[in-house]
């Protein structure tokens, strides 16, 4: 299997929206979590990878499996064997035959060196959003419950931003995507990211998928 597209970023940044665009442009994601009250069009995260690999790995490193609090020590991540083989087996069991595939996991950036070791040629997509918008969304979202005030959530956002800097300093193959641009009708950035990752841009499918009203409702805007 070729190395995947790995989509990550702070929770409440639009990682599901971004992964949905890649899915609509032909990337294979396997069996993913469907729509719920927080993501009306789906989460686009592979169920088995999240529940049997990512969450247990966070727990192994003394981290909250929800990726909230506590967070792992990036300097002392534990080694895990056969990660690539296990993930590839899951994707094949989901129906993968050939072509471009992806895994979306907001919590993946918290332990990015482990996934980088498994997939050294992966194309990474880091989803970005303004700090204050992430903090405000966390304060309004029930399952984001590790902190009770804006100061706590800002510390959490800063932790993620430190990981993004490390990833860029490591010279990974990275595209940064700001979903607010496509919500506003500007698809240039996401189109470049999609094409950079080896996919064909499907404008009609993407425009039908992207729903500005749902984004605004989700974030109280």
Order of alpha helices (4+ residues) and beta strands (2+ residues): beta-alpha-alpha-alpha-beta-alpha-beta-alpha-alpha-beta-alpha-alpha-alpha-alpha
